[in-house]
Each structure stands twice: as C-alpha cells, then as structure tokens.
Amino acid sequence: MSMYELVKIQIAAHSLWAAVFFVLAIPILYNQLNKRREYQADLAFGKSQGCQRMGVLPYKWPLAFDILKRQYDVLPSQKLLASYSKDINTMPNMEIHLFGQIGYLTTDPRNLESMLSTRFEDECPPADWGLGSRRAGLFPMLGEGIFTQDGRPWKHSRELLRRQFVRINFKDLSTFDHHVDDLVAGLSSSEGVVDLQPAFFRFTLATTNALLFGERDPILKDEDHDEFATSFDYASMISAIRLRLADLEWAYKPKAYRKACETIKKYAGHFVHEALQQQDSNEDQPKSESQALILDLYKELQDADLVRDQLVHVLIAGRDTTACLMSWTFFMLVRHPRVLERLKQEIKSTLPNGERLARPQLQKLTYLRCILNEILRLYPQLPINVRFARKTTLLPVGGGPDGESPVLIRRGAGVGYSVYHMHRRKSLYGEDADEFRPERWEGSELEHIGWGFMPFHGGPRICLGREFALMEASCGIVRILQEFPNLRLPPDVPKEPTGQERQSLTIVISSAEGCKVLLS
C-alpha cells in the first residue's frame, strides 16, 4: 500500500470520527440551547412579576457539605427540628444551596396557601406543584393511592375515599368502646411507671384495622397480626429515610424493607380476597361494614391490588397520627398540672357519673378541644413536607430585603415547608409561641389564624379522616382520665422546655422518650 493510500485512509478515518462527534454533539448543543432559552424565559417571567431572591442559608464548605454535617452532628441528640429553629427564626423563608442544586424552605402561611390551594390544580394544564420524588420514596410500602398520586389519579382516589369517610365521620362514638376498654384493661394491669405511647399505637392500629378489615379473621393467627404491626413500624421508618434521600431513594431499599412491604400488602390483601370470595359466593349481604367498604372500592377500581393499596394508605394515616396526638397530649398534660386539673374538672362536670362519651357531650368539652388544638400546633403530625415545581411558577412572598416580594421558582425545584416551625412563629402566635398554652384557643385571639394553623394539611389534600381522628383521640383521653384520676408525671422524669425534648422524626413526629406516667 502506497503512502498516498495510507494518507487517504487516515483522512477518511478522521473524517468519520469528526462526523460521529458532530452527530453526537448536535443533541447536546440543542439541549444546552433549549436550557439557555428556558432560563432566559424564566428570568423574564420573574422580572415581569417583580420577583426577588430569598436570603441564602449560609455555608462555608464546597457543595455546602457543612450544612449536612451540622444535621448529622445533631442526629444523636434527637433534637433535629429544634436545631433548625435558629436559622428559621432568622430567615423564615430561605434559599438553600446543596450539591450544586437550589432548593427553598418557607414557613409563611401565604406561601403554603399558594402551593396547596391557590395554585393547586388537578386537571390539565399540569398543576404548578407535584409530589416529585415523594412518590418513589413511598411507593414500595403504599402502592397507588392518595399519598403517592398527583392529578387525575389522585382526584379519583380522593373521591373514592371521601365517600367512605362521609359515612365513617358520622359513626356513633360507641364504635370505639370495645377498643377503649381493651386499652384501659391493658393499662390497669400495669404497675409502676407506664409508657403510654406503645399502648396508644396498639389502640389506634386496632381501631383502624376494625374500620378497614372488621373483626379479627379466625384464619389469621396472633402471630400474623404481630408480624404485620412489626413490619408496618419498620417499613414506615425506612420510608421516612427514603423520602429524605429524594431522587436518590433508589439507593436505599434494603432486603428487610422489601420483605416488610410484602408482609403489609399480604395482610391487607387477605381481607380483600375474603370480601371478593364472599361476593363470588352470591351471598346477599357483606358479612361486615368493612367488607362493604372493600366491595365498594372494588366496584370502582376492578383490581384487587389497587383496593389493597387504598386500604394501606388509610391505615398509615389512621394509626400513626392519632397515636402521636394522644401521646403528646398526655406528655404535656402531666407536665402542666394546672391544665390537667382543669380538663379533669371539665370531664367531671360533663360526665358526672363516669358515663361513656357520646357526641352531645363531646361538643361540650371545649377545653379538651383547645388542648388538642394546642398539641396539633406544637406537634403537627406532618412537621415538614415538600412540593416540587412541575413548571416555572412563583411563591407570593419571601423575596427581597423585607421578604414581601414574590420569588421565582424554576421548573423542577423543590420547596420544603415546615408546619412545625410555622406553628411556632411569634408573628402568628405571640411571644409565648413556644409555650404550651391551650387558653390561646379560647375567645378571639386566633380567630383569623387561617393558613397559619395546619393540623391536618390544607387545601384539596386536607385530611379526610380528621374528624374521625379527633373523635378517637377524645374518647381515649376522656376514658383514661376517668379511670386514672391520679395520673401524673413520675418524680424522676426530667422536664425540658417545650420543643427541647428528644423527638423521633419519621413520617410523623413522636416522643423519643415515650410518654411515661404514674397511673395511681
């Protein structure tokens, strides 16, 4: 082969590589140009709306690793939310830089109203805000349902469950009697210092199970129920970690977690199978009201797995939130004897002969409702949440030197919102916002609080079971105080300032110390 031919081959090879590079470069360049155009369009939109930037959370290390280190360092103390307070009190709205990405955090009620209500849409065009990575984080445990869906699928699930809760919320309070009796019986057999928190989790699991699945199925053994409860606790804990990993949720899916999720679905699926099997036998009526609920869901969904998923969604909402509400209530009552004594007097005057609580009497327990409001203020059961911008949008406030200008939020950005810290803002609740004072809910002090109080979320996604939860908690609290009038704080249990106690932060917020009391 001549030198001329070798040169021609080399030129052809170089030309081929140049052509390949050019072909590969075109989509990259096109993508960069599109991003540039989108960025310029976003800036123009922000300028037209008068948007300004939020204050930036200070950091010193590259990629803001020092922010993560501060959080990691405080984890052993179990006071993570308290550690956030210093920064949030200084900047109630902030821009956060982490790993080269920009996110936001807000505690302003006006921003929460905008995200969760004003700019909430469930039809086309797409909503401004969506769940983003939260769906993937929760999906292995929950499957399809209201906590993992956006848009039309969410709307459909919401309507299905709304019809069921219309019926549930008007149940007679005697529905809880059997389970309250079991709760009191279990406590009566205890001696010395008693931790109420585990008992409340068993109580709310039993009531929610009965609501969804009816009485205990004889086919299932006690070990099946215990395995389910253990799996439920573990899966909830891992799901909470996965939520914090955001887009990296795929990196943490341990084998034990997958097994726990399978156990939960198998347990719920058993009751769906039983209800459908009974329907196939052409029996005239369902064996229980819970089977009627299952069959009604199946009529709409025509898929046993989807019915099972809907039930699991209700289960996680019904158990943990109410158990934590009851635990924090007694946690605070025994540390505030004056409040406890006033509540006992209200119960005694309303139910002088130790009668069981009924709806007419529940309406008269106004101080109890003030206490529950104050607990839900200080310890909201979804303390921190997040939404992701599905298209470029804005927050109405938080920008500029005075924090009153709108803020541009570009497509894909995440906005965290802390209900926990919003509920402790002195601008909303006064100088004693960190203190437990149920009397603030009496009279007109907070009659215009609006979106400044979000005990059960807000907007179209507001909790369907809020009335059921308050009835359930009220029945349990009243009966315990009737049965154990000498309930008090053990002398060797420390009393820390409100909000400085150790907290367990998973999907919900519970006391890491439990709720230790003396019953007699």
Secondary structure, DSSP 8 states (H G I E B T S, - for coil): --HHHHHHHHHHHHHHHHHHHHHHHHHHHHHHHHHHHHHHHHHHHHHHTT----EE----SGGGHHHHHHHHHHGGGT-HHHHHHHHHHH-SEEEEEETTEEEEEE--HHHHHIIIIIT---SSS--SEE-TTHHHHHHHHH-SSTTT--HHHHHHHHHHHHHHHHHHTT--GGGGHHHHHHHHHHHHT--SEEEHHHHHHHHHHHHHHHHHH-S--TTS-HHHHHHHHHHHHHHHHHHHHHHHHGGGGGG---HHHHHHHHHHHHHHHHHHHHHHHHHHTT-SS-SSHHHHHHHHHHHHH--HHHHHHHHHHHHHHHHHHHHHHHHHHHHHHTT-HHHHHHHHHHHHHHSTT-----HHHHHH-HHHHHHHHHHHHHS-SS-EEEEEESSSEEEEEEESTTS-EEEEE-TT-EEEEEHHHHTT-HHHH-TTTTS--GGGGSTTTTTT-GGG--TT--GGG--TTHHHHHHHHHHHHHHHHHH-TT-B--TTS----TT-S-EEESSSEEETT--EEE--
